[in-house]
Amino acid sequence: MNRVAPGRFLTLEGIDGAGKSSHIEWIADFLRARKQQVVTSREPGGTPLGERLRACLLSEAMSLEAEILLLFAARSEHLSAVIRPALQRGAWVVCDRFSDATYAYQGGGRQFDPERIRRLEEWAQGDLQADRTLLFDVPCAVARQRIEAAGRSQDRFEAEKTVFFERVRETYLARARREPERFRIIDGTRPVEEIRARLETILQEELSQ
């Protein structure tokens, strides 16, 4: 990891509708109750510039190349302004999506060459990766039901076809199989109290390191 202080970088990943976002503040509160500094953020976004790019990415039609370059522009700013400074002062960073999402959505879902993503990742991030990635996994049909039940207008990713999300999900799971030491898979279909019991176990392990 490319940093000089004992901060921890925790990312939450999963397809739209997996339920990950509903646990971020709970995780932050759990860590703060144990005297940890915590910064919560999200991608794309996390900075004023990143949030403007997020709004564009979620709503505007664009080429796949433009989409990926905007994602990495937002990430570069996020790393410079938020993530690296927080880690350097010893804080925990809890982030809703990071580079795994790019491989899953743009590489898997949109079928963009993952080697080109890797080169952009290396340029923008160096060797910085999450210490731990929590992958919230649910069947695509369950995720779709949740999105539709929310009753709000869908962004241009949420509106994609089921086959798109099947590719995204499989890419996530393939990455988890390749890096079992970093990933922890969370069954997002379980009741909230069971999910949080599992999260507590994982976080206690992280705190003990």
N, C-alpha and C positions, 0 to 999 in steps of 0.2 A: 504494500500500500504506500502511496506517495504522500506521506504526511509525517509530522514530527511530534505529535502529541497523541495521548491515548483516547481520543474520541472514537465513537463507534458509529458506523453507517449502516442503518437498517432500512431496507426497501420492501415495499408491499407491491405485489404484482398479481395479475389475473385478468381474465377477460372482463369486458363491461358486464355488469350484473353479478359478478362473483361475490360482492359484498365487502371487499377489502376496505373501502373508504370509511365504512361505518365503525371501524376499529381503531383508526389512527389516533384519535384523541384519547381513547381508553388506554392505548399503549403509552402515549405521552404522560398521562396522569399516573399510570403505574410506575413509570420510571422516575417521575418527579417526586412521588411519594417515597422513593428510595434515594433521595438526595442527588439525583442526576440532573445536569443541565440538559435540556431537550429543545431542539429546533424541529418543528414540523414543516414540511413543504410538499410540493407536488410538481409533476412534470406532465406535459409541458407547463411552464409557469414558474412560480416561486420568486419572481422578481417583477418589478413594474414592466420592464420590457418583455419578459417571458410571458406575463399574463396577456399582453397585447398580441403576442405571437400565438398564444394558445387560442384566443378568440378567433383569430384568422384561420388557424389550422382546423378548428372544429366546425367552421361555417363556410369557408370559401372554397370553391372548386379550384384545383391547381394540379399541375403535373406531379408525378410521384417524386421526381428529382427535387422539385421545389419544396415539397412536403418534408422530405428528409433533411434538406439543408436548413429549413426553418427550425426543425426539431433540434438539430445540432447547434444552431445559433442560440436558441433558447437555453439549451443545456450548457453551452460554454459560459453564458452570462450567469446562469444559476450556480455553476461550479465556482466561478470567480467571486461572485458577490455574496453567496450564502453558504454553500456546502464546505468548501475548503476552509474559509475562516472559522466556521463553527467547529470543524474537526480539529483545527490547529489549536483552538482554545480548550479542547478536551470535552466538548459537548457531544451528545448523541444527536445524530440527524436521522429523523424518521420521515421517509419520503414516499409519497404515493406515486409509484412508477419511477423507473430510471432506464438504464440502457437495455435491460432485458426486454422492455416494452418495444423498443425500436426493432430488435430482432424478431419479436413475436408479431407485431402489427405490420411493420413495413416489410420485413424479411419474409415472415410466414404468410400473413394475411394478404399482402400486396405482391408477394413473390419477388421482391427486390433482391438482388445479389447480396448475400450476407457478407461476402468478402469485401465488397465496397462499404458496407456498414462498418465492418471491423476496422478498415483503414480510417474512416471518419472518427470512429470511437477512439482509436489510438491517438489521432491528432488532437481531438478535443479534450480527452480525459487523461492521457498518459496511461499510467497503470492503476488509476483509481477505480476501484470497484466496491460494491457493497461488502461489508463484513458478513452480513446475514440477509438472505432474501426470503420473505414469507410469500409463498405462492398460494393464493386462494383459488382452489379449483372447484368448478361446478360443471355439470353437463351444459352444453350450449342451449338446450331446450329450457333448462331451469333459468339460465341467465336471461334468455329472451323473455320469458314470462315475467321476470322481475322488472325488466326495462319497460315492458308494455304496461305493467300494473302501476308503475310510477306516475303514469298519466301526464307526462310532460313531453314537449317536443324533443325529438331525438336529434343529436348532432350527427355529423356526416360519418362518424365511425359507428355509432350505435345503430344507424340505419342500414348498415351493411347486411348482406345475406348470411344465412346460417353457415354456408360453406366457408365464408371468410373467417368466421369465428372458430370453426372447426380447425382451420389451418393455424390460427393464432394459438388456440389451446394446445394443439399438438406440439407447436414450436416451444411453448413454455415448458411442457412436460419433458420434451427432449432435452432442453437445457438443464432442467432439474436432474435428469438421469445422468448427464455428463458431469455435473458439478454437485454431487450429493453432499459434499462437505459444506457448501454455501447455502443451498436451498433447504427449506423446510416446507413441506406441502401441507396445507390446511384444507380439510374437507369443508368447503363453504356451504354444503347442504345441511350441516349439523345445526342444532339449536344454538343460539347465541351464547348461552351459559357454557356449553361444551366447547365451543370455539375459544372462548376466553380462558377456560381452564387450560386448554392446549397452549394458548399464547403465554399464559403465566409460566408454564413449565419451560417454554423456550426462553423467555426473558430472564427467568432465574438462572438458567444455564449461561446466558450471555453476561449477566452481572457477575457471575462467579469467575469469569475469565480474567 
